[in-house]
Amino acid sequence: MSRIINRKRLLGFLIGAFLLPQGAQAADSRGVPIEVNIIMDGSAVMQAAGDEAVNWVSSYVIDSLLQDGDTLRLWIAGETARLLFSGPIKDAAAKDEVRNLLRSAVPGSDTADFTTALQEAALQDASRSGGSITYTLLVTASSAGLSPTLLGAGANYMRYSRVMEFSGWRALVIALNADSRVQNAAKAYMAGL
C-alpha cells in the first residue's frame, strides 16, 4: 500500500515539476499575432495627464500586451492625425523606440482628429489577414474633445467600445469593424430562440 502511495507521490511530483511550468509559460505567450493601434490625444488638454497616460500605455500595452511578431501603429491625433510608428515589434529595441516616440509626442493643438486615425485603423483592420486580432486603444483627456468624433463620421467606429476611466483622462478600447460580427451573433441567437 505504501509503495502505491509513494508511486502516486512520485508521479504527482514529476507532473508538477515538468508539465506545470511549461503550461505556465504557455499562458504567458500567445500563438496568434495581434495588430495594435494606439491613438493618443494630441490636443492641449492632454498636457495635464500626458505623463501619467504615457506611463500607463507603456506599461499596459507596450510591456504587457505586445509580443515579438505583433504589429503596432501609433498615432498622435492633433489638428490632423499623424502616424508616428507603423511596423512589427521584433524585439526590445522596437518597444524602446515606441516608448521614446510616445514621450516625445508633445500635445498642444486646439483639437484632436480622432476620426482620421480611426478611419485608417479600420481600413487596416478590414484588410488584415484572417488569423490576426486587432486591438485599438484611444487615449484622451477630454470628453469634450471626443464630441466631434462621436457626433460625426467617427461615431460608427466608437459604437462598440469600452471606457477605462482614470484621474483626468480615459482610455477607450474600440472594436473596429465589429458590425458584421455583432449582426451575425444576433442572427444566430435569434435563430436559436
Phi, psi and omega per residue, in radians:
M1 nan -0.775 -3.132
S2 -1.178 -0.502 3.089
R3 -1.161 -0.649 3.123
I4 -1.163 -0.766 3.121
I5 -1.115 -0.753 3.123
N6 -1.107 -0.684 3.098
R7 -1.129 -0.695 3.117
K8 -1.131 -0.723 3.099
R9 -1.114 -0.762 3.122
L10 -1.080 -0.783 3.118
L11 -1.086 -0.755 3.092
G12 -1.074 -0.718 3.098
F13 -1.097 -0.794 -3.129
L14 -1.104 -0.733 3.105
I15 -1.093 -0.812 3.126
G16 -1.105 -0.686 -3.060
A17 -1.302 -0.604 -3.011
F18 -1.882 -0.627 -3.061
L19 -1.575 -0.707 -3.074
L20 -1.129 -0.752 3.099
P21 -1.055 -0.627 3.108
Q22 -1.151 -0.691 3.095
G23 -1.139 -0.673 3.119
A24 -1.158 -0.695 3.106
Q25 -1.159 -0.659 -3.141
A26 -1.132 -0.540 3.132
A27 -1.214 -0.441 -3.137
D28 -1.428 -0.248 3.138
S29 -2.140 2.666 3.087
R30 -2.110 2.651 -3.099
G31 -1.531 -0.301 -3.084
V32 -1.763 2.185 3.088
P33 -1.238 2.645 3.088
I34 -2.078 2.757 3.042
E35 -1.940 2.144 -3.070
V36 -1.961 2.280 3.025
N37 -1.971 2.169 3.030
I38 -2.008 2.157 3.120
I39 -2.055 1.936 -3.111
M40 -1.718 2.385 3.065
D41 -1.120 2.171 3.135
G42 -1.847 0.211 -3.134
S43 -1.451 2.875 -3.084
A44 -1.080 -0.487 -3.118
V45 -1.161 -0.303 -3.122
M46 -1.384 -0.232 -3.078
Q47 -1.052 -0.659 -3.102
A48 -1.150 -0.655 -3.096
A49 -1.791 0.058 -3.012
G50 -0.904 -0.945 -3.088
D51 -1.117 -0.761 -3.136
E52 -1.102 -0.773 -3.136
A53 -1.149 -0.741 3.131
V54 -1.114 -0.732 3.106
N55 -1.096 -0.713 3.123
W56 -1.138 -0.797 3.126
V57 -1.073 -0.732 3.117
S58 -1.039 -0.796 -3.099
S59 -1.291 -0.889 -3.008
Y60 -1.256 -0.758 -3.046
V61 -1.710 -1.000 -2.991
I62 -1.194 -0.798 -3.101
D63 -1.430 -0.680 -3.008
S64 -1.663 -0.720 -3.016
L65 -1.540 -0.817 -3.051
L66 -1.242 2.389 3.049
Q67 -2.216 2.839 3.076
D68 -0.966 2.324 -3.133
G69 1.740 -0.267 3.074
D70 -1.304 2.794 3.100
T71 -1.957 2.418 -3.137
L72 -2.225 2.418 2.964
R73 -2.207 2.189 -3.101
L74 -2.053 2.108 3.099
W75 -1.978 2.627 2.878
I76 -2.007 2.160 -3.077
A77 -1.732 1.657 3.058
G78 -1.880 -2.439 3.069
E79 -0.924 -0.690 2.976
T80 -2.281 2.719 3.123
A81 -1.412 2.260 3.110
R82 -2.021 2.309 3.067
L83 -1.462 2.021 -3.109
L84 -1.588 -0.539 -3.103
F85 -2.632 2.427 3.035
S86 -2.625 2.077 3.105
G87 2.846 3.116 -3.140
P88 -1.340 2.661 3.021
I89 -1.669 1.873 -3.055
K90 -1.707 -0.508 -3.040
D91 -2.878 -3.049 -3.128
A92 -1.117 -0.524 3.134
A93 -1.115 -0.671 3.102
A94 -1.142 -0.683 3.099
K95 -1.139 -0.701 3.104
D96 -1.098 -0.698 3.114
E97 -1.058 -0.760 -3.136
V98 -1.151 -0.740 3.104
R99 -1.035 -0.748 3.127
N100 -1.136 -0.682 3.092
L101 -1.126 -0.722 3.099
L102 -1.044 -0.776 -3.095
R103 -1.254 -0.500 -3.102
S104 -1.526 -0.253 3.140
A105 -1.315 1.805 -3.055
V106 -1.603 2.042 3.070
P107 -1.236 2.628 3.134
G108 3.081 -0.053 -3.128
S109 -1.360 2.930 3.137
D110 -1.300 -0.569 -3.091
T111 -2.275 2.981 3.083
A112 -2.194 2.063 -3.119
D113 -1.530 1.344 3.118
F114 -1.265 -0.566 -3.028
T115 -1.046 -0.801 -3.127
T116 -1.081 -0.773 3.126
A117 -1.110 -0.720 3.112
L118 -1.136 -0.692 3.101
Q119 -1.076 -0.802 3.138
E120 -1.109 -0.749 3.126
A121 -1.110 -0.709 3.129
A122 -1.146 -0.675 3.087
L123 -1.110 -0.764 3.100
Q124 -1.091 -0.721 3.141
D125 -1.111 -0.723 -3.116
A126 -1.171 -0.478 -3.100
S127 -1.698 0.048 -3.083
R128 -1.239 2.825 3.099
S129 -1.281 2.687 -3.035
G130 -1.100 -0.362 -3.055
G131 -1.515 -0.137 -3.065
S132 -1.798 2.834 -3.129
I133 -2.047 2.523 3.118
T134 -1.891 2.386 3.080
Y135 -2.204 2.077 -3.112
T136 -2.054 2.240 -3.112
L137 -2.190 2.171 3.076
L138 -1.963 2.212 -3.092
V139 -2.029 2.173 -3.107
T140 -2.518 2.745 3.110
A141 -1.829 -0.145 -2.996
S142 -2.320 2.144 3.023
S143 -1.210 -0.529 3.084
A144 -1.130 -0.597 3.102
G145 -1.174 -0.429 3.092
L146 -1.425 -0.338 -3.053
S147 -0.929 -0.826 3.126
P148 -1.049 -0.584 3.121
T149 -1.252 -0.765 -3.108
L150 -1.218 -0.507 -3.127
L151 -1.648 -0.184 -3.074
G152 -1.946 -2.562 -3.066
A153 -1.146 -0.382 -3.117
G154 -1.384 -0.111 -3.078
A155 -1.033 -0.691 -3.134
N156 -1.111 -0.571 -3.140
Y157 -1.255 -0.505 -3.048
M158 -1.598 -0.026 -3.035
R159 -0.994 -0.760 -3.121
Y160 -1.926 1.571 -3.108
S161 -2.506 2.794 3.094
R162 -2.188 2.381 -3.088
V163 -1.856 2.312 3.000
M164 -1.957 2.044 -3.083
E165 -1.589 2.380 3.053
F166 -2.252 3.018 -3.134
S167 -1.264 1.837 3.089
G168 1.552 -0.012 3.111
W169 -2.804 2.976 -3.131
R170 -2.540 2.712 3.057
A171 -2.121 2.299 3.123
L172 -1.954 2.173 3.010
V173 -1.633 2.123 -2.980
I174 -2.028 2.273 3.077
A175 -1.609 1.701 -3.141
L176 -1.290 2.544 3.064
N177 0.931 0.654 -3.109
A178 -1.551 -0.113 -3.069
D179 -0.944 -0.881 -3.076
S180 -1.148 -0.672 3.126
R181 -1.153 -0.707 3.119
V182 -1.164 -0.752 3.129
Q183 -1.100 -0.740 3.124
N184 -1.126 -0.704 3.104
A185 -1.127 -0.700 3.117
A186 -1.140 -0.727 3.105
K187 -1.096 -0.767 3.139
A188 -1.110 -0.705 3.114
Y189 -1.116 -0.815 -3.116
M190 -1.148 -0.613 3.125
A191 -1.167 -0.495 -3.130
G192 -1.427 -0.162 -3.136
L193 -1.322 nan nan
